[in-house]
Amino acid sequence: MKALKNYYVLYLFLIPALILTLLFNYLPLFSNIIAFMDYDIFAGWMGLGSKWVGFKNFAFLGEGWFYELLVRTIYYNITILLFSFPASIILALLLNEVSSNLFKKISQSISYIPHFVSWVTVAGLTYIFLSYDNTGLVNNLMTTVFGTERAVYMQDNNIFLPLLIITQTWKEIGWGSILYLAAITMIDPQLYEAATMDGAGRWRRMFHITLPGLIPTTVVLLIFSLAGLIGGNFDQIFNLQNQVIQDQTNTISTFTYYEGILGARYSFSTAVGLFQGLVSFILLYIANYYGKKTSGTSII
């Protein structure tokens, strides 16, 4: 109450964010009751007009196809994380070593602009670059430089994962680097001065001062990333998919969209979403526990 009295103006700025969070994150939680109903869109659920079916909608947990989707989802997300997560750290370290402020600002601006580009636009550009016809830049380069035949890249499920890695890294590398650059500015400059006086070069200062100083930020971001292993990247995968490779590249999120939303199986899609939320909570708790145990950093 003392903090609220002294800093009430700052707390007032939180009110819009709290309202939006309550409306779009907490209020919809009540609709999870649909997962335990044979939901009828006309009967509704608030008046409990739909029939109760218990755990019938969770029967997918005993199906082989679901675990195939689960394994593919985790495999996709872990692989993307292994490549895209360190990329932001590397870019931040490189930008931190740039002596020209003008070049640094231009590089930062160029690198984080893709974060604000929608996945619909990214997918559209990807289809244009990988097009089979004469407008396809990649096919034109491959045939001209290497003499290979033109390929239908977007219908090859074998390159779908590399495509996810490339587009995710390109889109988010700059935005992630901003967080690490902000963390670098919080490192005590006297540490660098002392290291320089002791004869440490740039590489030694980077490995012994900068990287250890980034550990708290890295752990927090890694915790959130691990919590989303079975739920994220819907927009990316959905927009880069097509009917030819859909069955071979579906994840839990996209399959739920096709079956639950387009197929009007609302109870099924809610049950899958509830399962994803529960697993994400467990992963978040485990990652937070080990993050606190190993580095002393956690989100709670």
C-alpha positions as CSV (number, residue, x, y, z in Angstrom):
1,M,0.0,0.0,0.0
2,K,2.9,2.3,0.7
3,A,4.3,1.7,-2.8
4,L,0.9,2.2,-4.3
5,K,0.6,5.6,-2.5
6,N,4.0,6.8,-3.5
7,Y,3.9,5.6,-7.1
8,Y,0.2,5.7,-7.9
9,V,0.9,7.5,-11.2
10,L,2.9,4.6,-12.5
11,Y,0.2,2.2,-11.4
12,L,-2.4,4.2,-13.3
13,F,-0.4,3.5,-16.5
14,L,-0.8,-0.2,-15.8
15,I,-4.6,-0.1,-15.8
16,P,-5.1,-0.3,-19.6
17,A,-2.7,-3.3,-19.8
18,L,-4.4,-5.0,-16.9
19,I,-7.9,-4.6,-18.5
20,L,-6.7,-6.0,-21.8
21,T,-5.0,-8.9,-20.0
22,L,-8.2,-9.7,-18.1
23,L,-10.4,-9.5,-21.2
24,F,-8.3,-11.4,-23.6
25,N,-6.2,-13.8,-21.4
26,Y,-8.2,-14.6,-18.2
27,L,-11.9,-14.1,-19.1
28,P,-11.7,-16.6,-22.0
29,L,-10.4,-19.3,-19.6
30,F,-14.0,-19.8,-18.4
31,S,-14.9,-21.1,-21.9
32,N,-12.6,-24.1,-21.3
33,I,-15.8,-25.7,-19.9
34,I,-16.6,-26.5,-23.5
35,A,-13.9,-29.2,-23.4
36,F,-16.2,-31.3,-21.1
37,M,-19.3,-30.8,-23.2
38,D,-20.8,-31.9,-26.5
39,Y,-20.9,-28.3,-27.4
40,D,-23.8,-27.0,-29.4
41,I,-23.2,-23.6,-30.9
42,F,-26.9,-22.8,-30.7
43,A,-27.5,-24.1,-27.2
44,G,-24.4,-22.3,-25.9
45,W,-22.4,-23.0,-22.8
46,M,-23.0,-20.1,-20.4
47,G,-26.5,-21.5,-19.6
48,L,-25.1,-25.0,-19.7
49,G,-27.4,-25.8,-22.6
50,S,-24.9,-28.3,-24.1
51,K,-24.7,-31.9,-23.0
52,W,-22.0,-32.9,-20.5
53,V,-19.7,-35.7,-21.7
54,G,-16.9,-35.7,-19.1
55,F,-13.5,-36.6,-20.6
56,K,-14.9,-37.9,-23.9
57,N,-13.3,-35.1,-25.9
58,F,-9.9,-36.1,-24.5
59,A,-9.9,-39.4,-26.2
60,F,-7.3,-38.1,-28.6
61,L,-4.7,-38.8,-25.8
62,G,-5.0,-42.5,-26.6
63,E,-4.6,-42.1,-30.4
64,G,-1.4,-42.8,-32.3
65,W,-1.9,-39.9,-34.7
66,F,-1.9,-37.4,-31.9
67,Y,1.5,-38.5,-30.6
68,E,2.8,-38.3,-34.1
69,L,1.7,-34.6,-34.2
70,L,3.1,-34.1,-30.7
71,V,6.5,-35.4,-31.7
72,R,6.6,-33.3,-34.9
73,T,5.5,-30.2,-33.0
74,I,8.2,-30.6,-30.4
75,Y,10.8,-31.5,-33.0
76,Y,10.0,-28.4,-35.1
77,N,10.0,-26.0,-32.1
78,I,13.2,-27.4,-30.6
79,T,15.1,-27.3,-33.9
80,I,13.9,-23.7,-34.6
81,L,14.9,-22.7,-31.0
82,L,18.4,-24.2,-31.4
83,F,19.1,-22.0,-34.4
84,S,17.1,-18.8,-33.8
85,F,17.7,-18.4,-30.1
86,P,21.6,-18.1,-30.3
87,A,21.4,-15.9,-33.4
88,S,20.0,-13.0,-31.5
89,I,22.8,-13.3,-28.9
90,I,25.4,-13.4,-31.6
91,L,24.0,-10.4,-33.4
92,A,23.9,-8.4,-30.1
93,L,27.5,-9.3,-29.3
94,L,28.6,-8.3,-32.8
95,L,26.7,-5.0,-32.7
96,N,28.1,-4.2,-29.2
97,E,31.6,-4.4,-30.7
98,V,30.9,-1.9,-33.5
99,S,32.5,1.4,-32.8
100,S,30.5,3.5,-35.3
101,N,27.2,4.6,-33.7
102,L,25.7,5.4,-37.1
103,F,26.5,2.0,-38.5
104,K,25.2,0.4,-35.3
105,K,21.9,2.3,-35.5
106,I,21.3,1.5,-39.2
107,S,22.1,-2.2,-38.6
108,Q,19.7,-2.4,-35.7
109,S,16.9,-0.7,-37.6
110,I,17.3,-3.0,-40.6
111,S,17.5,-6.1,-38.5
112,Y,14.4,-5.6,-36.3
113,I,12.1,-4.2,-39.0
114,P,11.1,-7.8,-40.1
115,H,9.6,-8.3,-36.6
116,F,6.8,-6.0,-37.5
117,V,6.1,-7.8,-40.8
118,S,3.2,-10.2,-40.6
119,W,3.6,-13.9,-41.3
120,V,1.2,-13.5,-44.2
121,T,3.6,-11.1,-45.9
122,V,6.6,-13.2,-45.1
123,A,4.9,-16.3,-46.5
124,G,3.9,-14.4,-49.7
125,L,7.5,-13.2,-50.2
126,T,8.8,-16.8,-49.6
127,Y,6.5,-18.2,-52.2
128,I,7.6,-15.5,-54.7
129,F,11.4,-16.2,-54.0
130,L,10.9,-19.9,-54.3
131,S,8.5,-19.9,-57.2
132,Y,9.0,-22.5,-60.0
133,D,8.4,-20.0,-62.8
134,N,10.8,-17.3,-64.1
135,T,9.9,-15.0,-61.2
136,G,11.5,-17.4,-58.7
137,L,14.8,-15.8,-57.6
138,V,16.2,-19.0,-56.0
139,N,15.4,-21.1,-59.0
140,N,16.9,-18.6,-61.4
141,L,20.1,-18.5,-59.4
142,M,20.3,-22.3,-59.1
143,T,19.8,-22.8,-62.8
144,T,22.1,-20.0,-63.8
145,V,25.0,-20.5,-61.4
146,F,24.9,-24.3,-60.7
147,G,23.1,-25.5,-63.8
148,T,20.5,-27.4,-61.8
149,E,16.9,-28.1,-63.0
150,R,14.1,-25.9,-61.6
151,A,12.5,-27.4,-58.5
152,V,9.1,-27.0,-56.8
153,Y,10.5,-26.0,-53.4
154,M,7.2,-25.2,-51.7
155,Q,5.8,-28.7,-52.4
156,D,8.8,-30.5,-50.9
157,N,8.1,-31.3,-47.2
158,N,11.9,-32.1,-46.7
159,I,12.8,-28.4,-46.9
160,F,9.8,-27.2,-44.8
161,L,11.8,-27.3,-41.5
162,P,14.8,-25.5,-42.9
163,L,12.4,-22.9,-44.3
164,L,10.9,-22.5,-40.9
165,I,14.3,-22.0,-39.4
166,I,15.4,-19.4,-42.0
167,T,12.2,-17.4,-41.9
168,Q,12.0,-17.4,-38.0
169,T,15.6,-16.4,-37.6
170,W,15.3,-13.6,-40.3
171,K,12.1,-12.3,-38.7
172,E,13.1,-12.3,-35.1
173,I,16.9,-12.0,-34.9
174,G,16.9,-8.2,-34.7
175,W,14.1,-8.0,-32.2
176,G,15.7,-10.5,-29.8
177,S,19.1,-8.6,-30.1
178,I,17.5,-5.5,-28.7
179,L,16.8,-7.2,-25.4
180,Y,20.4,-8.4,-25.2
181,L,21.8,-5.0,-26.1
182,A,19.7,-3.5,-23.4
183,A,21.1,-6.1,-20.9
184,I,24.6,-5.3,-22.1
185,T,24.1,-1.6,-21.2
186,M,23.4,-2.6,-17.6
187,I,26.8,-4.2,-17.2
188,D,29.2,-2.1,-15.1
189,P,31.6,-0.3,-17.4
190,Q,34.3,-0.4,-14.7
191,L,34.5,-4.2,-15.4
192,Y,35.6,-3.5,-19.0
193,E,38.0,-0.8,-17.9
194,A,39.6,-3.1,-15.3
195,A,39.9,-5.9,-17.8
196,T,41.4,-3.6,-20.4
197,M,44.0,-2.5,-17.9
198,D,44.9,-6.1,-17.2
199,G,45.5,-6.6,-20.9
200,A,42.3,-8.4,-21.9
201,G,41.4,-8.0,-25.5
202,R,37.9,-7.8,-27.1
203,W,37.4,-11.6,-27.2
204,R,38.4,-12.0,-23.6
205,R,36.2,-9.2,-22.4
206,M,33.3,-10.7,-24.5
207,F,33.7,-14.2,-23.0
208,H,34.5,-13.2,-19.4
209,I,32.3,-10.1,-18.9
210,T,29.6,-9.6,-21.6
211,L,28.4,-13.2,-21.9
212,P,28.2,-13.8,-18.1
213,G,26.3,-10.5,-17.8
214,L,23.8,-11.8,-20.3
215,I,22.9,-14.9,-18.4
216,P,19.9,-13.5,-16.4
217,T,18.3,-12.2,-19.6
218,T,19.1,-15.4,-21.5
219,V,17.6,-17.6,-18.9
220,V,14.4,-15.7,-18.6
221,L,13.9,-15.7,-22.4
222,L,14.8,-19.4,-22.6
223,I,12.2,-20.2,-19.9
224,F,9.5,-18.6,-22.0
225,S,10.7,-20.2,-25.2
226,L,10.7,-23.7,-23.6
227,A,7.2,-23.1,-22.2
228,G,5.9,-22.7,-25.8
229,L,7.4,-25.9,-27.2
230,I,4.0,-27.4,-28.1
231,G,2.0,-24.4,-28.8
232,G,3.9,-21.7,-30.8
233,N,4.5,-20.9,-34.5
234,F,0.9,-21.4,-35.7
235,D,1.0,-18.3,-37.9
236,Q,4.3,-19.3,-39.4
237,I,3.5,-22.9,-40.2
238,F,-0.1,-22.2,-41.3
239,N,0.9,-19.5,-43.8
240,L,3.9,-21.5,-45.2
241,Q,1.9,-24.7,-45.6
242,N,-0.1,-25.8,-48.7
243,Q,-2.4,-28.7,-49.5
244,V,0.4,-30.8,-51.0
245,I,2.5,-31.0,-47.8
246,Q,-0.2,-30.3,-45.2
247,D,-0.5,-33.8,-43.9
248,Q,3.3,-34.2,-43.6
249,T,3.9,-30.8,-41.9
250,N,0.9,-30.5,-39.6
251,T,1.5,-29.6,-36.0
252,I,-0.9,-29.8,-33.1
253,S,-2.0,-26.1,-33.6
254,T,-2.6,-26.3,-37.3
255,F,-4.3,-29.7,-37.1
256,T,-6.6,-28.4,-34.3
257,Y,-7.5,-25.4,-36.5
258,Y,-8.4,-27.6,-39.5
259,E,-10.3,-30.1,-37.4
260,G,-11.7,-28.0,-34.6
261,I,-12.4,-24.6,-36.2
262,L,-13.0,-25.4,-39.9
263,G,-14.5,-28.8,-39.0
264,A,-16.8,-27.2,-36.3
265,R,-15.5,-29.6,-33.7
266,Y,-15.4,-26.9,-31.0
267,S,-15.3,-29.2,-28.0
268,F,-12.4,-31.2,-29.6
269,S,-10.4,-28.0,-30.3
270,T,-11.0,-26.7,-26.8
271,A,-9.9,-30.0,-25.3
272,V,-6.6,-29.9,-27.3
273,G,-6.1,-26.3,-26.3
274,L,-6.6,-27.1,-22.7
275,F,-4.1,-30.0,-22.9
276,Q,-1.6,-27.6,-24.6
277,G,-2.0,-25.1,-21.9
278,L,-1.5,-27.6,-19.1
279,V,1.7,-29.0,-20.7
280,S,3.0,-25.5,-21.3
281,F,2.4,-24.7,-17.6
282,I,4.3,-27.8,-16.6
283,L,7.2,-27.0,-18.9
284,L,7.2,-23.4,-17.7
285,Y,7.4,-24.6,-14.1
286,I,10.2,-27.1,-14.8
287,A,12.2,-24.6,-16.8
288,N,11.8,-21.9,-14.2
289,Y,12.8,-24.4,-11.4
290,Y,16.0,-25.4,-13.2
291,G,16.8,-21.9,-14.3
292,K,16.6,-20.7,-10.7
293,K,18.6,-23.7,-9.5
294,T,21.4,-23.4,-12.0
295,S,21.8,-19.7,-12.5
296,G,19.8,-18.1,-9.7
297,T,17.5,-16.5,-12.2
298,S,13.8,-17.1,-12.6
299,I,10.5,-15.4,-13.6
300,I,8.9,-15.9,-10.1
